[in-house]
Amino acid sequence: MSLDPQLLEILACPDTHHAPLRHDPAEQTLTCTECGRVFEIRDDIPVLLLDEARPARGAAE
């Protein structure tokens, strides 16, 4: 099952810049277009918690 396109239009990064998110249906993730954080989608529910997000690729952890 995939995310509703209308939901994808309104979802944004929970950080202060509130940038749009890019959906990767194969990986079941949402990636911030500004900071690059990767948010997982679990059981068709986006987990938009900064503490649970993976850092941008190439970012120092």
N, C-alpha and C positions, 0 to 999 in steps of 0.2 A: 504494500500500500504506500502511496506517496502523499506528500503534504498537499493540502488544498492550495491552489495557486493564489487565491485571495488572501490566505494567511501569509504566504511568502511575500506578498506585496507590502504588508504592514509590519513584518518582523524587522527589527533593527538590533544592532549591537547594544548590549546593556551598558557599555562604557559611556562616558560623558559625551562622546562625539556622535553617538546614535547613528552610525553609518549603516547603509543597507547590507544585507547578507546575501552571499552567493550560495546557492543550493547545489550539492553534489549528491544526486540520488544513488549513485553506485556505492559511495562511501558512507551514505547516511550521515552527512555532516552539513553544517552551515558555516561559511567562512566570512569573516568581516572584511569588507572591501577596503577598509582604512587601516586597521591595526593588524589584520591577518590572523586573529585568534580563530581557532577552530572549535565549534560547538557541536557536540554529538546530538543525534536524533535517536532517542531510545523509545521503542514501542510506539513509533509515530508521534512522539512528543519531543519538540526541541528543548534541550536543556540549556537555557540561556543564563547560566550562572558563571560569573567571572572566575570563581574559584575552581570550577570544573572544566573550564576551557583549556585546550592545549595551546601553547604559544605558537606564534607564527613560525613557519619553516625558516630555519636559519637564524632565529632569534636566540639569544643567550637565555638559558633557563636559570 
